[in-house]
Amino acid sequence: MFIRRTTYRLKPDVDQDTFEAELRANIRPHDIEGLVSTAHVPNDDGSWTVVAVWETKVEAMAATPRIRAEWDRQAEKMTEPPVVETAGVGVWEGA
């Protein structure tokens, strides 16, 4: 598994629910190969983080131009460019 975290802060006049709905409409797991799920998580400082779980790093990196294009399209709604962090995750299921 691979995780991409994107942290952003909206301008005060932008509605969070509307912003999130637009992102969800344009970045849907069933439309992008390898994207398992996404979640919008509020942070204590007023920013938000989108946590995207991918099957593999290769699939996540292949989708980067499409994902970046959506963030670029939303840029005027944010106070600054989003911050992207990535990490590999090992999943073990024991008996």
C-alpha positions, 0 to 999 in steps of 0.5 A: 500500500502507498499513501499520499497526504495532501494538506491544504487550507481554504480561503475564509470565503470558500465552503469546505463541504462544497470544495470537498464535494468538487474534489470527490466528484473529480477524483474518484477511486473507481475512475483512477487505477490503483486508488483504493480510497480517499478521506478528508480529515480536519486538522487542529490548525484549521487546515484539512488533509486528504489521505489517499490510499493506493495499491502501489507507489507506481500507480500513485505516481502514474496518476500524479499529473491527473491529481495535480491538475485537479489541485491546480484547478482548485488553486484560487480557493486555497490560501497557498499551494497544498503540501503533498507527503507520501509514504509506503505502508506495510500491511500484515495480517496475522492469525 
